Amino acid sequence: MTVPLDTALSYQCFLSDRVRAAKPSEVRKVFRAAQRPGMISFANGAPYLGGLPFDRLAEDAQRILQSRAAEAFQYGASDGVPELRAHIVDIMRLEGIEADAADAVVTAGSQQALDIAARITINPGDVVFAEGPSYAGGMAVFTSYEAEIVHVPSDADGLIPAELERLSAEVRAAGKTAKGLYTIPNFQNPGGVNLSVERRGEVGRICRDQGLLIFEDNPYGLLGFEGQTLPAIQPQFPDITFYFGSFSKMFAPGLRLGWVLPPAAFRGELVKASETAQLNPSVFTQLLMSAYLDDPAWRDTLDTYRALYREKYQTLVETLSAVMPAGTAWNAPTGGFYLWITLPEGLDAEQLVYECIERGAVYVPGTAFYTDGQGRNKMRMSFCLPTLEQIRQGAAIIGEVFREALASR
């Protein structure tokens, strides 16, 4: 059949089935609606960058261009430059992971790493378990490869192991293939909770017994308000765990650098898939990131951010306590970027977000973090980027909208 390419709808026939079946991201819909000057955004999980040593970074960049320009602007190793992988190993050691620099694979952010891992492991129809709620971008990766997401209930100590075991049995009884668990064990996005140390072992044992892979996504592990870190799942279960790290939250997202530490048996296939996706990550940005990490002062900068995020979190909670309607509840994160809020019965966060946007403030409705329609009375507020004054002003706007909506019921 010949289809004229100049018709408004004709392009649809060229799209793959998986693209046509994909649902629009609620997060992206909110971001598009909120793109106007003066908007106070609690929607974007973007780090504050004001404390970075930009002068020193400029000097590092100049030195790289003067001494290693030909290398920096050339193709590089598909799994990353050796000096950055050595730093990555040192960073992972802070959470109990022992690995060789040759084991890690550098990618253009951990989002790409997750995509590559899903590409080599997920078949259409496979089931991937994920916390309920879970990171929208992670779920988008797995659903793009036509996986089914099954949410595992969580509480203040993270994912509930008994529920994972129960759901895994139900999935297998239904004749489906359960492939893996996607988890953010530290300062989870969007729930803000930590998977307890005891549960990390329980979850790993269940996955091993049930033949599940573990996709351990850890962009926030070094962002505890008091500098605390928890041991990763990977050291106990290295043969089934893909561990994902990122420089986007602990440093800056603009360099687009992350990594994956795959199970040894998967590394060759993962590197081949990475080559297909990008040939190699940017050599220049890797050298710049490595130069930044050469100076131990990066840890002092990280401490500065931890203290700042703690102050912003406390300011948000203090303001919400004064402005939100009675019956509103939220978690108490000890690090990370996010506050997860439950609204009083009858309030719909997805409906009310657009009224908040009209008045100048935006959050992300809870439905964005589930694939099964849950979360209408939930919302995520990210406190990392707004100033303290913006936090007070924006939270006051949101509280006013919710109080009015509750009074009008």
matplotlib code that plots the C-alpha trace (Angstrom):
import matplotlib.pyplot as plt

x = [0.0, 1.3, 0.8, 1.4, 3.9, 2.4, -0.8, -1.2, -1.6, 0.4, 3.5, 1.7, 1.8, 5.6, 5.9, 6.7, 3.9, 5.7, 5.9, 2.2, 1.3, 3.4, 1.5, 2.5, 4.5, 2.5, 5.8, 6.5, 2.9, 3.3, 6.7, 5.3, 2.4, 4.7, 7.2, 6.6, 8.6, 8.3, 7.0, 8.0, 8.8, 8.8, 8.5, 12.0, 14.5, 17.4, 20.3, 21.3, 24.5, 25.4, 28.1, 30.2, 33.7, 33.2, 36.4, 38.4, 36.3, 37.2, 40.9, 40.6, 38.9, 41.6, 44.3, 42.7, 42.4, 46.0, 47.5, 45.0, 42.9, 43.4, 42.4, 39.5, 37.9, 38.5, 36.6, 37.3, 36.9, 33.4, 33.3, 34.9, 38.3, 40.4, 40.9, 37.2, 36.4, 39.0, 37.2, 33.9, 35.3, 36.4, 32.9, 31.2, 33.5, 31.8, 28.7, 30.5, 31.1, 34.4, 35.1, 37.9, 38.0, 37.7, 34.3, 32.4, 30.9, 30.5, 27.4, 25.7, 23.9, 22.4, 19.2, 21.1, 22.7, 19.3, 18.1, 21.0, 20.6, 16.9, 17.7, 19.8, 17.5, 13.9, 11.5, 8.0, 5.6, 8.2, 7.2, 9.5, 8.6, 9.1, 8.3, 4.9, 5.5, 8.6, 10.7, 8.7, 11.8, 12.8, 9.4, 9.4, 12.6, 11.1, 7.7, 9.5, 10.8, 7.2, 7.6, 4.7, 5.4, 4.0, 4.2, 5.3, 3.8, 6.3, 6.2, 8.6, 11.3, 11.0, 9.8, 8.0, 9.8, 6.8, 4.8, 7.5, 7.5, 3.7, 3.5, 6.2, 4.3, 1.1, 2.9, 4.4, 1.0, -0.4, 2.1, 4.1, 7.8, 9.1, 12.4, 13.6, 13.2, 13.8, 14.6, 15.9, 17.0, 18.4, 16.2, 13.9, 12.3, 9.6, 8.9, 12.1, 12.5, 15.5, 15.2, 16.3, 19.6, 17.8, 15.4, 18.2, 19.3, 15.8, 15.0, 18.2, 17.5, 14.0, 15.3, 17.9, 15.4, 12.9, 15.4, 15.0, 17.6, 18.1, 18.3, 19.7, 19.4, 21.4, 21.7, 21.0, 23.1, 25.7, 23.1, 22.1, 21.5, 24.0, 26.4, 25.2, 25.5, 24.0, 25.5, 24.4, 22.5, 25.2, 28.0, 25.8, 24.3, 26.8, 25.9, 22.3, 22.6, 23.0, 24.2, 23.6, 25.3, 25.2, 27.0, 23.9, 22.7, 25.9, 27.6, 25.7, 23.5, 24.9, 27.9, 25.6, 27.8, 26.7, 27.7, 26.6, 28.4, 26.8, 27.0, 30.2, 28.3, 26.5, 29.3, 30.3, 26.7, 26.2, 29.3, 28.2, 24.8, 26.4, 28.5, 25.4, 23.7, 26.5, 29.9, 31.5, 30.7, 32.2, 35.9, 36.1, 33.3, 34.9, 38.3, 36.7, 34.7, 37.9, 39.9, 37.2, 37.4, 41.2, 40.9, 39.5, 37.7, 34.8, 33.7, 33.6, 31.4, 29.1, 28.9, 27.8, 25.0, 23.9, 23.5, 21.7, 19.2, 18.5, 17.7, 15.5, 13.6, 13.1, 11.8, 9.3, 8.0, 7.6, 5.7, 3.5, 2.6, 1.3, -0.6, -1.9, -5.4, -5.9, -5.4, -2.4, 0.5, 4.1, 7.1, 10.3, 13.2, 16.7, 18.3, 17.7, 15.5, 11.9, 8.9, 6.0, 2.7, -0.7, -3.7, -6.9, -9.7, -11.5, -8.6, -7.2, -3.6, -3.7, -6.7, -5.5, -2.0, -3.2, -4.9, -1.6, 0.2, -2.2, -1.2, 2.5, 3.6, 3.9, 4.5, 4.2, 0.9, 1.3, -0.2, 3.1, 4.8, 2.6, 1.6, -1.7, -3.7, -2.8, -1.7, -4.5, -4.3, -0.5, 2.1, 5.8, 7.5, 11.2, 12.9, 16.4, 16.3, 14.0, 15.4, 14.2, 11.9, 10.6, 9.8, 7.8, 6.0, 5.3, 4.1, 1.8, 0.2, -0.3, -1.7, -4.2, -5.4, -5.9, -7.7, -10.1, -10.7, -11.4, -13.8, -15.7, -16.5]
y = [0.0, 3.4, 6.0, 9.7, 11.0, 14.5, 13.5, 14.3, 10.7, 8.7, 8.5, 6.3, 3.3, 3.4, 3.2, 0.0, -1.7, -1.1, 2.7, 2.9, 1.0, 3.2, 5.4, 9.1, 9.9, 11.8, 13.4, 14.7, 16.0, 17.9, 19.3, 20.5, 22.2, 23.9, 25.4, 29.1, 31.8, 32.2, 28.6, 27.2, 23.6, 20.7, 18.3, 18.0, 15.8, 18.1, 18.7, 22.1, 23.1, 26.3, 24.8, 23.2, 24.5, 25.8, 27.7, 24.6, 22.6, 25.3, 24.8, 21.1, 21.4, 23.8, 21.4, 18.4, 20.4, 21.5, 18.2, 15.5, 17.2, 14.6, 11.8, 13.8, 14.4, 11.0, 7.7, 5.8, 2.5, 1.2, 0.5, 3.8, 5.3, 3.4, 6.3, 7.0, 3.3, 3.3, 6.2, 4.4, 1.3, 3.6, 5.2, 1.8, 0.7, 3.2, 0.9, -2.3, -3.3, -4.8, -4.8, -4.3, -1.3, -3.6, -4.8, -1.5, -0.2, 3.6, 4.8, 8.1, 8.3, 5.4, 5.7, 4.4, 1.7, 0.5, 0.5, -1.6, -4.1, -4.4, -4.8, -7.9, -9.5, -8.7, -10.4, -9.2, -10.4, -10.8, -9.6, -7.2, -6.5, -2.9, -1.1, 0.5, 3.4, 3.4, 5.7, 6.5, 6.5, 3.0, 1.6, 3.3, 1.5, -2.0, -1.3, -0.1, -3.6, -4.8, -6.1, -6.1, -4.2, -5.7, -3.4, -4.8, -3.0, -1.0, 0.4, 2.6, 0.0, -0.3, -3.1, -5.9, -9.2, -11.4, -9.5, -10.0, -13.8, -13.9, -12.0, -14.0, -17.2, -15.7, -14.6, -18.1, -19.8, -17.6, -19.1, -15.9, -15.5, -13.4, -12.0, -9.6, -7.0, -3.3, -1.6, 1.8, 0.7, 4.1, 7.2, 5.7, 7.8, 8.7, 7.2, 8.5, 5.4, 3.1, -0.7, -1.9, -3.8, -6.9, -6.7, -6.4, -9.9, -11.2, -9.7, -11.0, -14.5, -14.5, -13.3, -16.0, -18.7, -17.5, -17.2, -13.4, -10.9, -7.8, -4.4, -2.3, 1.4, 3.7, 7.3, 8.7, 6.4, 9.1, 11.7, 10.9, 14.1, 13.0, 11.4, 7.9, 5.1, 1.6, -1.6, -2.4, -5.5, -6.4, -7.7, -10.6, -11.4, -10.4, -13.2, -11.9, -8.2, -5.4, -2.4, 1.1, 4.2, 7.8, 11.1, 13.0, 13.5, 13.5, 15.8, 17.1, 15.6, 17.7, 15.5, 12.5, 9.9, 6.8, 3.2, -0.3, -3.2, -6.2, -9.9, -11.3, -13.6, -10.7, -8.3, -9.3, -9.0, -5.8, -4.2, -5.3, -3.7, -0.6, -0.3, -0.6, 2.2, 4.7, 3.3, 4.8, 7.4, 10.9, 10.7, 14.4, 14.3, 11.2, 12.9, 16.0, 13.9, 11.9, 15.1, 16.4, 13.2, 13.3, 16.0, 14.6, 18.0, 16.5, 14.8, 18.2, 19.5, 16.5, 17.3, 20.8, 19.5, 17.0, 19.9, 22.0, 19.3, 18.6, 22.3, 22.4, 19.3, 20.7, 24.0, 22.1, 20.0, 23.0, 24.9, 22.0, 21.4, 24.9, 25.1, 21.6, 20.4, 18.2, 14.5, 15.1, 12.8, 12.4, 10.2, 11.3, 10.7, 10.8, 11.8, 12.1, 14.5, 13.6, 13.9, 11.5, 12.8, 11.2, 13.5, 13.4, 11.2, 12.7, 14.8, 13.9, 15.0, 14.4, 16.7, 19.4, 19.7, 21.9, 24.3, 24.6, 25.2, 28.0, 29.7, 29.2, 25.9, 22.3, 18.9, 15.4, 13.4, 9.9, 8.2, 8.9, 6.3, 3.4, 1.5, 0.2, 3.4, 3.7, 6.9, 9.4, 10.7, 10.7, 13.2, 13.7, 17.0, 17.4, 19.8, 19.7, 22.6, 25.4, 28.1, 28.2, 31.1, 29.4, 26.3, 28.4, 30.3, 27.2, 25.0, 27.8, 27.9, 24.1, 24.1, 26.8, 24.9, 21.7, 23.5, 25.1, 21.8, 20.0, 22.8, 22.6, 18.9]
z = [0.0, -0.9, 1.8, 1.1, 3.6, 3.6, 5.4, 9.1, 10.2, 7.7, 9.9, 12.3, 10.0, 10.1, 13.9, 15.6, 17.6, 20.9, 20.2, 19.3, 22.4, 24.7, 27.2, 27.4, 30.5, 33.2, 34.3, 30.9, 30.5, 33.7, 32.7, 29.4, 31.1, 33.6, 31.1, 31.7, 33.4, 37.1, 37.8, 41.1, 40.3, 42.8, 39.8, 38.5, 40.4, 39.3, 41.6, 42.8, 41.1, 42.8, 45.1, 42.3, 41.8, 38.3, 38.2, 39.0, 36.4, 33.8, 34.7, 34.4, 31.0, 29.8, 30.9, 29.2, 26.0, 26.2, 27.0, 25.8, 23.2, 20.4, 22.8, 24.4, 21.0, 19.5, 19.8, 23.0, 24.7, 24.5, 28.2, 29.4, 30.0, 32.6, 35.0, 35.4, 35.9, 38.7, 40.4, 40.0, 41.8, 44.6, 44.8, 44.9, 47.7, 49.9, 49.8, 50.2, 46.6, 45.7, 42.0, 39.5, 37.3, 34.3, 35.5, 35.3, 32.1, 31.6, 29.9, 29.0, 32.4, 34.3, 32.3, 29.3, 31.4, 32.5, 28.9, 27.7, 30.6, 29.7, 26.1, 26.7, 29.3, 28.6, 26.2, 25.3, 28.0, 30.7, 34.2, 36.0, 39.7, 41.0, 44.2, 44.4, 43.7, 41.5, 39.3, 36.1, 33.9, 35.1, 34.3, 31.0, 30.1, 30.9, 29.3, 26.1, 25.8, 26.3, 29.9, 32.3, 35.6, 38.7, 41.7, 45.1, 48.1, 50.3, 53.8, 55.8, 55.5, 51.7, 49.6, 51.6, 50.9, 51.7, 49.1, 46.5, 47.3, 47.1, 43.8, 42.3, 43.0, 41.5, 38.3, 37.8, 38.6, 35.8, 33.4, 33.0, 32.9, 35.9, 34.8, 37.5, 40.2, 39.6, 42.9, 44.2, 47.7, 48.8, 49.3, 46.8, 44.0, 44.6, 48.1, 49.7, 51.8, 52.4, 52.0, 55.4, 55.7, 56.8, 53.9, 51.4, 52.3, 52.3, 48.9, 47.4, 48.7, 47.3, 43.9, 43.8, 44.9, 42.3, 39.5, 39.3, 38.2, 40.4, 38.7, 41.6, 40.7, 43.1, 42.0, 45.6, 47.8, 48.7, 49.5, 53.0, 55.0, 57.6, 55.2, 56.1, 53.5, 53.5, 52.0, 48.5, 47.6, 45.0, 47.2, 48.5, 45.1, 42.4, 40.1, 39.6, 40.2, 37.7, 39.8, 38.3, 39.4, 38.3, 38.5, 37.7, 41.3, 43.2, 40.7, 37.7, 35.0, 32.1, 31.6, 31.0, 32.8, 34.7, 34.9, 35.3, 37.2, 35.6, 36.6, 35.1, 32.8, 31.2, 30.7, 27.2, 25.9, 27.7, 26.2, 22.7, 23.2, 24.6, 21.4, 19.3, 21.3, 21.5, 20.2, 23.3, 26.0, 25.5, 26.2, 27.0, 29.7, 31.2, 31.5, 33.0, 35.6, 36.4, 36.9, 39.3, 41.3, 41.4, 44.1, 47.4, 47.8, 45.9, 49.2, 50.9, 48.1, 48.6, 52.3, 51.4, 49.3, 51.9, 54.4, 51.9, 50.9, 54.6, 55.1, 52.1, 53.2, 56.6, 55.1, 52.9, 55.8, 58.1, 55.4, 54.5, 58.1, 58.2, 54.9, 53.9, 54.9, 57.9, 57.1, 54.8, 55.5, 54.2, 54.7, 56.6, 54.3, 55.7, 52.4, 48.6, 46.8, 47.4, 49.7, 49.1, 50.2, 50.7, 50.4, 52.4, 51.1, 48.1, 46.8, 43.4, 42.9, 39.1, 38.7, 41.0, 39.6, 36.7, 39.0, 40.9, 37.7, 36.8, 40.1, 39.7, 41.4, 40.1, 41.6, 40.1, 40.6, 42.1, 39.1, 37.3, 39.5, 38.9, 35.7, 37.0, 37.8, 41.5, 43.1, 42.5, 46.1, 46.1, 44.9, 44.8, 45.7, 44.9, 47.2, 45.8, 43.2, 44.5, 46.8, 50.4, 49.6, 46.5, 48.6, 51.0, 48.3, 46.2, 49.1, 50.2, 46.7, 46.7, 50.2, 49.2, 46.2, 48.2, 51.1, 48.6, 46.9, 50.2, 51.3, 48.1, 48.4]

ax = plt.figure().add_subplot(projection="3d")
ax.plot(x, y, z, "-o")
ax.set_aspect("equal")
plt.show()
